[in-house]
Amino acid sequence: MFIGVGQIELFIPESGSLKSKRFVLKSIKTKVRNKFNASIAEVANNEKWQRTTLGISTVSNDQKMASSVLNKIVNFIENDYRVEVVDFNIEIF
C-alpha cells in the first residue's frame, strides 16, 4: 500500500476577507473530494485572506497511481481561475 501526500500553497487574488477565501476553498475542497476521492484540508495560513496551504492525501496499492492522482489534483487546482498555485510538493510513502 502506498500513501501519497502533497501540499499546495495557493494565492487567492480576489479574496478580500476570510469569508470570501473560505467560500473559494470550500468549493475547491468539495470538488477534489468528489472527483478524486482524496482527503484535502487547509493546513497553514488559516488567518491570511489571500494565502493558504492545502494538504492532500490519497491511498493506493500502486505507487504510480498515487503519484498520478496527486498530480491530477494539482493540475485541477491550477486550472481553477480563482486561485494561483504558488508552490507544491508531492511525496509517496
Sequence and secondary structure as in RCSB ss.txt:
>XXXX:A:sequence
MFIGVGQIELFIPESGSLKSKRFVLKSIKTKVRNKFNASIAEVANNEKWQRTTLGISTVSNDQKMASSVLNKIVN
FIENDYRVEVVDFNIEIF
>XXXX:A:secstr
 EEEEEEEEEE TT  SHHHHHHHHHHHHHHHHHHH  EEEEEE TT SSEEEEEEEEEESSHHHHHHHHHHHHH
HHHT TT EEEEEEEEE 
